[in-house]
Amino acid sequence: MPALQTYLLILLTLGVASAAIAEEPTRIRVVSYNIHHGEGTDGKLDLSRIAQVLSDAQPDIIVLQEVDQNTQRTGNIDQAAELAKLLKMNYVFGGNIDLQGGHYGNAVLTRYASISARNHRLPSLAGGEQRGVMEADITLPGLKQPLKVLATHFDYRPDDQERIASSETIAQLIQDWGERPALLAGDLNAVPESKTLALLEQKWTRSNREILPTIPSGKPTRQIDYILLRPQQGWKVVECRVLDAPVASDHLGILAVIEWSGTSAN
């Protein structure tokens, strides 16, 4: 074979290989977990137990609810910082309630080096607890723009008006995001057939199509904890399951193994 043809064949081979590498999807392991400020169903406060449950899931990104920061009831410990230390991760915390000398809210932990966040207040109706949604940006290899992660915990009361209002607020928050990859995770205090989920699923897709009960943790009968994705066409769900930890919290955590292969922000 002439030298020029050989050279061109080598360039073509390298180009095909490079394209194949570039098209490799980005796989992410995501956990959402309401940790009940580290208190298990046995009444014991044990953050190391929570850390072990999370470690066993081998997550890349963790979204936590009911996290204490320097409150009296949990020994004035910054729980997000302590869990991040135990898991060797980076973290951000969003406090929504002042509590016992500290704060109470949501947290996002990640093994990725770059994470930033800002906290948004959600509507508070009829004297309920102040809720919030934390908007985190996490830089991942393979994505040109940071991955958007929304971490939240909706109102628990039977009347769903505040949950619906919170869903509408989140819809407004994401209206300019276009088709960039994003996750919404947390304790939504709403079952899959609820109006809250119907509203959210106009913009988001549940990572689990079959119902995965998450509460009560000992014998779960209802799913109220979720990991949602958008845009639907960019994500593939490889696996979704609850974490087998009936004592560590009153909720079971949920794990989604997902792959982003979309091109809109890749």
C-alpha positions in Angstrom: 0.0 0.0 0.0 1.4 3.4 -0.9 2.7 5.5 2.0 0.0 8.2 1.4 -2.8 5.7 1.5 -1.4 4.2 4.6 -1.2 7.6 6.3 -4.8 8.4 5.3 -6.0 5.1 6.6 -4.3 5.8 9.9 -5.9 9.2 10.2 -9.3 7.7 9.4 -8.9 5.0 12.0 -7.8 7.6 14.6 -10.8 9.7 13.7 -13.3 6.9 14.2 -11.7 6.0 17.5 -11.8 9.5 18.7 -15.5 9.8 17.7 -16.3 6.6 19.6 -14.6 7.9 22.7 -16.4 11.3 22.4 -19.7 9.5 22.1 -19.3 7.5 25.3 -22.1 8.3 27.6 -21.5 9.9 31.0 -22.6 7.5 33.8 -23.6 8.9 37.2 -24.7 7.2 40.3 -27.2 9.4 42.2 -28.7 8.9 45.7 -31.6 10.8 47.3 -32.0 10.2 51.0 -34.0 11.8 53.8 -31.7 11.1 56.7 -34.0 12.3 59.6 -31.1 14.3 61.0 -29.2 11.1 61.5 -31.7 9.5 63.9 -32.7 6.0 63.1 -35.9 4.1 63.8 -34.1 2.7 66.9 -33.9 6.2 68.3 -30.1 6.4 68.0 -28.4 9.3 66.5 -25.7 7.8 64.3 -24.2 9.7 61.3 -21.5 7.1 60.7 -24.4 4.6 60.0 -25.9 7.0 57.5 -22.4 7.4 55.9 -22.1 3.6 55.6 -25.5 3.3 53.9 -24.4 6.0 51.4 -20.9 4.5 50.9 -22.3 1.1 50.1 -24.2 2.7 47.2 -21.0 4.1 45.7 -22.6 7.4 44.7 -21.2 10.2 42.6 -23.8 12.6 43.7 -25.9 12.6 46.9 -29.0 14.7 47.7 -30.0 14.8 51.4 -33.0 16.1 53.2 -33.6 16.8 56.9 -30.0 17.8 57.5 -29.0 19.6 60.7 -26.2 22.2 60.8 -25.0 23.1 64.3 -28.2 22.4 66.2 -28.4 21.5 69.8 -30.4 18.3 69.2 -27.6 16.8 67.1 -24.7 18.0 69.2 -23.9 21.2 67.4 -22.4 19.2 64.5 -22.4 20.4 60.9 -23.9 17.2 59.5 -23.3 17.9 55.8 -19.7 18.7 56.5 -19.3 15.6 58.7 -20.8 13.3 56.1 -18.7 14.9 53.4 -15.6 14.2 55.5 -16.6 10.6 56.2 -17.3 10.0 52.5 -14.4 12.1 51.2 -16.7 14.3 49.1 -17.4 18.0 48.5 -20.6 19.5 49.7 -23.0 22.4 49.7 -25.8 23.1 52.3 -29.0 25.0 52.0 -30.6 26.0 55.3 -34.3 26.7 55.3 -35.2 26.9 59.0 -33.4 28.4 62.0 -33.4 25.7 64.6 -31.9 25.4 68.1 -29.0 27.7 67.4 -28.3 26.3 63.9 -30.1 25.5 60.7 -32.1 22.7 59.1 -32.3 22.0 55.4 -31.0 20.1 52.4 -27.5 19.2 51.2 -25.8 18.0 48.1 -22.5 16.0 48.3 -20.4 14.9 45.3 -17.1 13.2 44.5 -16.6 15.8 41.7 -14.3 18.6 42.5 -16.4 21.6 41.3 -19.7 22.3 43.0 -21.5 25.6 43.7 -25.1 26.3 44.8 -27.7 28.9 45.7 -30.8 28.3 47.8 -34.3 29.4 46.7 -37.2 29.7 49.1 -40.4 27.8 48.1 -43.9 29.1 48.8 -45.0 28.8 52.5 -48.7 28.5 52.8 -51.0 28.4 55.9 -48.2 28.6 58.5 -46.2 25.6 57.3 -42.4 25.0 57.6 -40.3 27.1 55.3 -39.2 24.9 52.5 -36.5 25.5 49.9 -34.9 24.1 46.7 -31.2 24.3 46.4 -29.8 24.8 42.8 -26.4 23.2 42.6 -24.1 23.3 39.6 -21.7 20.3 39.4 -18.9 20.1 36.7 -18.7 16.6 35.3 -16.2 15.2 32.8 -17.8 15.0 29.4 -20.3 17.8 29.8 -19.6 21.3 28.5 -21.9 22.9 31.0 -22.3 22.0 34.7 -25.0 19.5 35.5 -27.9 21.2 37.3 -29.1 19.4 40.4 -32.1 20.6 42.3 -32.4 19.4 45.9 -35.7 19.8 47.7 -38.1 18.7 50.4 -41.8 19.5 49.9 -44.5 20.1 52.6 -45.9 17.0 54.2 -49.5 18.1 55.1 -52.5 16.4 53.6 -53.6 19.5 51.7 -51.4 19.5 48.5 -51.7 23.2 47.7 -48.2 24.0 48.9 -46.7 21.1 47.1 -48.4 22.2 43.9 -47.2 25.8 44.4 -43.7 24.5 45.0 -43.9 22.5 41.7 -45.0 25.6 39.9 -42.1 27.6 41.4 -39.6 24.9 40.2 -41.2 25.1 36.7 -40.5 28.8 36.6 -37.0 28.3 37.9 -36.1 26.0 35.0 -37.9 27.8 32.2 -34.7 29.2 30.7 -32.6 26.0 31.0 -33.5 24.8 27.5 -32.3 21.2 27.0 -29.3 21.2 29.3 -29.1 18.0 31.5 -30.6 18.4 35.0 -31.8 16.4 38.0 -34.4 17.0 40.6 -34.2 14.9 43.7 -35.7 14.8 47.1 -38.5 14.0 49.5 -41.6 15.3 47.7 -44.1 14.0 50.2 -46.3 12.9 47.3 -47.2 9.6 45.8 -46.7 8.9 42.0 -50.4 9.3 41.2 -50.7 12.7 43.0 -51.3 16.0 41.4 -47.9 17.1 42.5 -46.1 14.4 40.5 -48.5 15.0 37.5 -47.4 18.6 37.4 -43.7 17.9 37.8 -43.8 15.2 35.1 -44.8 17.8 32.6 -41.2 18.9 32.6 -39.4 15.9 34.3 -39.2 12.1 34.0 -39.1 9.8 37.0 -36.0 7.6 37.0 -38.2 4.6 38.1 -41.3 3.7 36.2 -42.4 1.0 38.6 -43.3 2.3 42.0 -40.5 1.9 44.6 -41.9 2.4 48.1 -39.6 4.4 50.4 -41.6 4.9 53.6 -41.9 3.8 56.3 -38.4 2.3 56.1 -39.2 -0.9 58.1 -42.1 -2.0 55.8 -42.4 0.6 53.0 -45.8 1.0 51.4 -45.5 4.4 49.7 -43.0 6.1 47.4 -42.5 9.8 48.3 -38.8 10.1 47.5 -37.7 10.5 43.9 -34.9 11.2 41.4 -36.3 13.0 38.3 -34.5 13.7 35.0 -34.7 16.1 32.1 -34.6 16.2 29.2 -36.0 12.8 28.7 -34.4 12.1 25.4 -30.8 12.7 26.7 -31.0 10.3 29.7 -30.9 6.5 30.0 -31.7 4.8 33.3 -29.5 1.8 33.8 -30.8 0.9 37.3 -33.1 2.3 40.0 -33.6 0.8 43.4 -34.1 1.6 47.1 -31.3 1.2 49.5 -31.7 -1.7 52.0 -31.4 0.2 55.3 -34.5 -0.2 57.4 -33.1 1.2 60.6 -30.7 4.1 59.7 -33.6 6.6 59.0 -37.4 6.6 58.8 -37.0 6.8 55.0 -35.2 4.5 52.5 -32.8 6.1 50.2 -33.2 5.8 46.4 -30.4 5.1 44.0 -30.5 5.8 40.2 -27.7 4.8 37.9 -28.1 7.0 34.9 -26.3 7.8 31.6 -26.3 11.1 29.8 -25.7 10.7 26.0 -27.6 13.8 24.8 -25.8 16.4 22.7 -27.6 19.6 23.7 -25.2 20.5 26.4 -22.6 17.8 26.0 
